[in-house]
Amino acid sequence: MSESTTQQPLTLAIDVGGTGLKASVLDESGKMVEKHVRMPTPNPCTPDILVEALTKLTAALTSYERISIGFPGVVRDGAIVTAPHFKGKAWRDFPLANTLARRFGKPVRLLNDAEVQGLGIIKGQGLEVVLTLGTGLGSAVFSNGTLTPHLELAHHPIGKGETYNDYVGNAARLALSSRRWNRRVLKVIKVVHALLHYDVLYLGGGNAAKVTVTLPDNVHIASNDAGITGGIRLWDEAVWSGALGGRAASSGR
């Protein structure tokens, strides 16, 4: 490892998804310096099961001083408010950041997964929106690089009794033809533009690679690796202070 990667703390970045768990170690620039590891998300996935799975996932990743984690749900003060992909009352108010800080003996910063991915994608100019296409639909909105209050588009109705999760989530992708699912993605893009009038929209998540239609000029496909590499931005104090306001918190420091 070069001298430049040892001058600043290394960060273990974890991306919790509805179907997969991913992690790597990042240098101060957000570059992965250890092998990207992955495993299926346990099903069922209670808080205790997730903590054990993350311990197993990251066992080979040992050279780090702090931890960033993106979680698919509403996060507030380091605890989980909603965990729509993981059923059960045990998730309500579960102190995930504190629990992982105790387990790993390192400071932890926790944020919604789409917001973490967005931090690894955005340019910091104008109104930027990130939509992640995966098990469901994640969303994050940034104004000149600052994270705005969390918007749970995933559970908002888009028509005929369906939420965005129902409409373009992975279950819909598998049930529909590629052409029909892609048309739905285009509709979501148009609806979100009518709602927010964004300057740029980025499509991330594992299913962004399944988008085959021609997109508007201000809509771009982003690398799914940003769900990990965006974790470095949680330790930028200016970024982190903007991510607070009741949606995020750090533990163990």
Secondary structure, DSSP 8 states (H G I E B T S, - for coil): --GGGTSS--EEEEEE-SSEEEEEEE-TTS-B-S--EEEE--SS--HHHHHHHHHHHTTT----SEEEEEESS-EETTEES--TTS-SGGGTTB-HHHHHHHHHTS-EEEEEHHHHHHHTT--SSSEEEEEEESSSEEEEEEETTEE-S---GGGSEEETTEEHHHHHSHHHHHHS-HHHHHHHHHHHHHHHHHHH--SEEEEESGGGGG--S---TTEEE--TTHHHHGGGGGG-HHHHHHH-SSS-EEE--
